[in-house]
Amino acid sequence: MSNEARTVTNSKARTVIEALPWLRRFHGKTVVIKFGGNAMVDEELKAAFAQDVVSLRYAGLRPVVVHGGGPQISAQLDRLGLESEFKAGLRVTTPEAMEVVRMVLAGQVQRELVGLINRHGPFAVGLTGEDAHTMTAVRRYADIDGERVDIGLVGDIVAVDPETLEALLTCGRIPVVSPVARGADGEVYNINADLAAAALAEALGAEKLIVLTDVEGLYEDWPHSDEVISRLTASELEALLPGMAGGMVPKMEGCLRAVRAGVGTAHVLDGRVPHSLLLEVFTGEGAGTAVVPDPPPPTASVAVGPAGAVRERVPA
């Protein structure tokens, strides 16, 4: 064997060996993945994402995909002569726009993604939050400079029934969920995909929430610096949220909700990097921003004093 061939073989072996502890840690665990951003309109990135999701399934994880569809919705609205407007990072959704949202998400984006995954086997099953009352929503208002603003048929998830998803996962399927949900008032609401993914991660007791988007992560001081914050706690993120704007708000809000509700970690990754999903799960080379729960508070210990007297020892 030549030195070059030996180097390639050793590199491949190291990759497999490095993945072993991660395979052991995440085997049988649920991972909720929000797929969005420019990766959704790039054919090679879409195909790579489908491969990654199936790889997770074969590795013994239980992936659930929640997809967005912002670029496709905007394009369809433009073709119909309807305006696209955003407030506080959320799409203003009129009844006319809601018809387009449902059509594009469930009839176009979801079907394409299901098809890409099922090229590798009979795994993906598409559904929306309306199906089997998987998600229930209430009307959400935007908060702009302290004022509550009506943004139409935009919803916030208030209840999740994970029974259908659990049944699919138990059968070895990969649920692909469109973020549309019905409210108790009978209205159908457009749900931000980041927040829908966080709600499902909470209800399913997921080990990880992974948000794939079209930025490198949460920037420390954008636009003055492109340095990405690699890791922060829930409390640190909560302190930063009021100063955020645009589409990053629901992403980080979703991450905060998830880890506060018991999800192990939440990650915002650059979906423009091929196979960034596998790198995050199976190697120590994950990039982007990780949100972790707050560390537990220090506990007081007890010491026994002279003659068996008990004294409380408080940490410094």
C-alpha positions as CSV (number, residue, x, y, z in Angstrom):
1,M,0.0,0.0,0.0
2,S,1.4,3.4,-1.0
3,N,1.9,6.2,1.6
4,E,-1.0,8.2,0.0
5,A,-3.4,5.2,0.2
6,R,-2.4,4.5,3.8
7,T,-3.0,8.2,4.7
8,V,-6.5,8.1,3.2
9,T,-7.3,4.8,5.0
10,N,-6.1,6.2,8.3
11,S,-8.2,9.3,7.8
12,K,-11.3,7.3,7.1
13,A,-10.6,5.1,10.1
14,R,-10.2,8.1,12.4
15,T,-13.5,9.5,11.2
16,V,-15.3,6.3,12.1
17,I,-13.6,6.0,15.5
18,E,-14.4,9.6,16.3
19,A,-18.1,9.0,15.6
20,L,-18.3,6.0,17.9
21,P,-18.9,7.8,21.2
22,W,-21.5,10.1,19.6
23,L,-23.2,7.0,18.1
24,R,-23.4,5.5,21.5
25,R,-24.6,8.7,23.2
26,F,-27.4,9.4,20.7
27,H,-28.6,5.9,19.8
28,G,-32.3,5.8,20.2
29,K,-32.6,9.5,20.9
30,T,-35.0,11.9,19.2
31,V,-33.5,14.8,17.2
32,V,-35.7,17.5,15.8
33,I,-34.3,19.3,12.8
34,K,-35.6,22.5,11.4
35,F,-34.7,22.8,7.7
36,G,-34.8,26.3,6.2
37,G,-32.8,29.1,4.7
38,N,-31.1,29.1,1.3
39,A,-30.4,25.4,1.6
40,M,-34.0,24.8,0.7
41,V,-33.6,26.3,-2.8
42,D,-30.2,24.7,-3.6
43,E,-30.6,21.3,-5.2
44,E,-27.3,19.9,-4.1
45,L,-27.8,21.1,-0.5
46,K,-31.3,19.6,-0.4
47,A,-30.1,16.3,-1.6
48,A,-27.2,16.3,0.9
49,F,-29.7,17.1,3.7
50,A,-31.9,14.2,2.7
51,Q,-28.9,11.9,2.8
52,D,-27.9,13.2,6.3
53,V,-31.4,12.6,7.7
54,V,-31.4,9.1,6.4
55,S,-27.9,8.5,7.8
56,L,-29.2,9.6,11.2
57,R,-32.0,7.1,10.9
58,Y,-29.6,4.2,9.9
59,A,-27.4,5.2,12.9
60,G,-30.2,4.5,15.3
61,L,-31.4,8.1,16.0
62,R,-35.0,9.2,15.6
63,P,-35.0,12.3,13.3
64,V,-38.0,14.5,13.0
65,V,-37.9,17.2,10.3
66,V,-39.8,20.5,10.5
67,H,-39.4,22.6,7.3
68,G,-39.9,26.2,6.5
69,G,-40.6,27.6,3.1
70,G,-40.1,31.3,3.2
71,P,-38.4,31.8,-0.2
72,Q,-41.0,29.6,-2.0
73,I,-44.0,31.3,-0.3
74,S,-42.6,34.8,-1.2
75,A,-42.1,33.7,-4.8
76,Q,-45.6,32.4,-5.1
77,L,-47.1,35.5,-3.4
78,D,-45.1,37.6,-5.9
79,R,-46.5,35.6,-8.8
80,L,-50.0,36.2,-7.5
81,G,-49.4,39.9,-7.0
82,L,-49.7,39.7,-3.2
83,E,-47.3,41.6,-1.0
84,S,-44.8,40.0,1.3
85,E,-44.4,41.8,4.6
86,F,-42.6,40.9,7.8
87,K,-42.9,42.4,11.3
88,A,-40.6,41.3,14.2
89,G,-39.2,38.6,12.0
90,L,-42.6,37.0,11.3
91,R,-44.6,37.0,8.0
92,V,-47.8,39.1,8.1
93,T,-50.4,36.5,7.0
94,T,-53.7,37.7,5.5
95,P,-56.4,35.2,4.7
96,E,-55.3,35.3,1.0
97,A,-51.7,34.8,2.0
98,M,-52.7,31.9,4.3
99,E,-54.1,30.0,1.3
100,V,-50.7,30.3,-0.4
101,V,-48.9,29.3,2.8
102,R,-50.8,26.1,3.1
103,M,-50.5,25.3,-0.6
104,V,-46.8,25.9,-0.8
105,L,-45.8,24.2,2.5
106,A,-47.9,21.1,2.4
107,G,-48.3,20.8,-1.4
108,Q,-44.9,21.8,-2.7
109,V,-42.1,22.0,-0.2
110,Q,-43.1,19.0,2.0
111,R,-43.7,16.7,-1.0
112,E,-40.3,17.5,-2.5
113,L,-38.5,16.9,0.8
114,V,-40.4,13.6,1.4
115,G,-39.5,12.5,-2.1
116,L,-35.8,13.3,-1.6
117,I,-35.6,11.3,1.6
118,N,-37.6,8.4,0.2
119,R,-35.0,8.0,-2.6
120,H,-33.0,6.2,0.1
121,G,-35.8,4.0,1.4
122,P,-39.4,4.1,2.5
123,F,-38.9,6.4,5.5
124,A,-40.4,9.8,5.2
125,V,-44.1,10.5,6.0
126,G,-45.4,14.0,5.5
127,L,-48.0,15.7,7.7
128,T,-49.0,19.1,9.0
129,G,-49.7,20.4,12.5
130,E,-53.4,20.1,11.5
131,D,-53.2,16.3,11.1
132,A,-54.5,14.4,14.1
133,H,-54.5,17.8,16.0
134,T,-50.7,17.3,16.4
135,M,-50.3,21.0,17.0
136,T,-52.8,23.5,18.4
137,A,-52.3,27.2,18.0
138,V,-53.6,30.6,19.2
139,R,-53.2,33.9,17.4
140,R,-49.8,35.5,17.9
141,Y,-49.2,39.3,17.9
142,A,-45.9,41.0,17.2
143,D,-44.3,43.1,19.9
144,I,-42.8,46.2,18.2
145,D,-41.4,48.9,20.5
146,G,-43.6,47.7,23.3
147,E,-46.7,47.8,21.2
148,R,-48.9,44.8,20.3
149,V,-49.3,44.6,16.6
150,D,-51.7,42.3,14.7
151,I,-49.9,40.4,12.0
152,G,-52.9,38.3,10.8
153,L,-53.2,34.5,10.8
154,V,-49.9,33.9,12.5
155,G,-50.0,31.5,15.4
156,D,-48.2,30.4,18.5
157,I,-48.2,26.7,19.6
158,V,-50.0,26.2,22.8
159,A,-50.4,22.4,22.7
160,V,-48.8,19.4,21.0
161,D,-50.2,15.9,20.8
162,P,-47.1,13.8,20.0
163,E,-49.0,10.5,19.7
164,T,-49.0,10.3,15.8
165,L,-45.3,11.4,15.7
166,E,-44.3,8.8,18.3
167,A,-46.2,6.1,16.4
168,L,-44.3,7.0,13.2
169,L,-41.0,7.0,15.0
170,T,-41.6,3.7,16.6
171,C,-42.3,2.2,13.1
172,G,-38.9,3.6,11.9
173,R,-40.4,6.4,9.9
174,I,-39.1,10.0,9.5
175,P,-41.9,12.5,10.1
176,V,-41.7,15.6,7.9
177,V,-43.9,18.3,9.4
178,S,-45.3,21.4,7.8
179,P,-45.7,24.3,10.3
180,V,-49.4,24.9,9.9
181,A,-51.8,24.4,12.9
182,R,-55.5,24.8,13.7
183,G,-56.7,26.9,16.6
184,A,-59.6,26.1,19.0
185,D,-61.4,29.0,17.2
186,G,-61.4,27.1,13.9
187,E,-58.8,29.3,12.2
188,V,-55.8,27.8,10.5
189,Y,-52.6,29.6,11.4
190,N,-49.2,30.0,9.9
191,I,-46.6,28.9,12.4
192,N,-43.0,30.0,12.3
193,A,-41.0,26.8,11.6
194,D,-38.3,27.6,14.2
195,L,-41.0,27.9,17.0
196,A,-42.9,24.8,15.7
197,A,-39.7,22.8,15.8
198,A,-39.0,23.9,19.4
199,A,-42.5,23.0,20.5
200,L,-42.2,19.5,18.9
201,A,-38.8,19.0,20.5
202,E,-40.2,19.8,23.9
203,A,-43.2,17.5,23.4
204,L,-41.1,14.6,22.2
205,G,-38.5,14.9,24.9
206,A,-35.8,15.4,22.2
207,E,-32.1,15.2,23.0
208,K,-31.3,17.9,20.4
209,L,-33.0,20.7,18.5
210,I,-31.0,21.6,15.4
211,V,-32.0,24.8,13.4
212,L,-30.4,24.9,9.9
213,T,-30.4,28.3,8.4
214,D,-28.5,30.6,6.1
215,V,-26.1,32.3,8.6
216,E,-23.1,30.9,10.5
217,G,-24.8,31.2,13.8
218,L,-25.6,34.0,16.3
219,Y,-23.1,36.9,15.7
220,E,-21.6,38.5,18.8
221,D,-21.8,42.1,17.5
222,W,-23.5,42.2,14.1
223,P,-23.0,44.1,11.8
224,H,-19.8,45.4,13.4
225,S,-18.3,41.9,13.7
226,D,-18.8,38.5,12.1
227,E,-17.6,36.6,15.1
228,V,-20.0,33.8,16.0
229,I,-20.9,33.0,19.6
230,S,-20.2,29.3,19.8
231,R,-21.9,28.5,23.1
232,L,-24.2,30.3,25.6
233,T,-26.5,29.3,28.4
234,A,-30.3,29.9,28.4
235,S,-29.9,32.9,30.8
236,E,-27.2,34.4,28.6
237,L,-29.5,34.1,25.6
238,E,-32.5,35.5,27.4
239,A,-30.5,38.6,28.2
240,L,-29.5,39.0,24.5
241,L,-32.9,38.5,23.0
242,P,-34.3,42.0,23.5
243,G,-31.5,43.4,21.4
244,M,-32.0,41.0,18.4
245,A,-34.0,41.8,15.3
246,G,-35.3,40.1,12.1
247,G,-35.4,36.4,11.5
248,M,-32.9,35.5,14.2
249,V,-35.4,36.4,16.9
250,P,-37.7,33.4,16.4
251,K,-34.7,31.1,15.9
252,M,-33.2,32.0,19.2
253,E,-36.5,32.2,20.9
254,G,-37.2,28.7,19.8
255,C,-33.8,27.5,21.1
256,L,-34.5,29.2,24.5
257,R,-37.9,27.6,24.8
258,A,-36.5,24.2,24.0
259,V,-33.7,24.1,26.5
260,R,-35.8,25.6,29.2
261,A,-38.3,22.8,28.6
262,G,-35.8,20.0,29.0
263,V,-34.2,19.6,25.5
264,G,-30.6,18.7,26.0
265,T,-29.1,21.3,23.6
266,A,-30.2,23.5,20.8
267,H,-28.0,24.5,17.9
268,V,-28.2,27.0,15.1
269,L,-26.1,25.8,12.1
270,D,-25.2,27.1,8.7
271,G,-27.2,25.0,6.3
272,R,-25.2,26.3,3.4
273,V,-22.3,24.0,4.5
274,P,-22.8,20.5,3.0
275,H,-23.4,17.8,5.7
276,S,-23.2,20.3,8.5
277,L,-25.9,18.2,10.2
278,L,-23.7,15.1,10.4
279,L,-20.7,17.1,11.5
280,E,-22.7,18.4,14.4
281,V,-24.1,15.1,15.6
282,F,-21.2,12.7,15.0
283,T,-18.0,14.8,15.5
284,G,-16.5,17.3,17.8
285,E,-16.3,19.8,14.9
286,G,-19.8,21.2,15.0
287,A,-19.9,24.9,14.2
288,G,-22.6,27.5,14.7
289,T,-24.1,28.5,18.1
290,A,-25.1,26.0,20.8
291,V,-27.6,26.9,23.5
292,V,-27.4,24.8,26.7
293,P,-29.4,24.8,29.9
294,D,-28.3,26.9,32.8
295,P,-25.9,25.0,35.2
296,P,-27.6,23.9,38.4
297,P,-27.2,26.2,41.4
298,P,-24.6,25.3,43.9
299,T,-26.0,23.3,46.8
300,A,-25.2,23.8,50.4
301,S,-23.3,20.9,52.1
302,V,-23.5,19.8,55.6
303,A,-20.6,19.4,58.0
304,V,-20.5,17.8,61.4
305,G,-19.0,19.9,64.1
306,P,-17.8,19.1,67.6
307,A,-19.9,16.7,69.6
308,G,-21.9,15.8,66.6
309,A,-23.3,19.4,66.1
310,V,-24.5,19.9,62.5
311,R,-23.3,23.1,60.7
312,E,-24.4,24.3,57.3
313,R,-21.5,24.9,54.9
314,V,-22.5,27.5,52.3
315,P,-20.4,27.6,49.1
316,A,-18.2,30.7,48.7
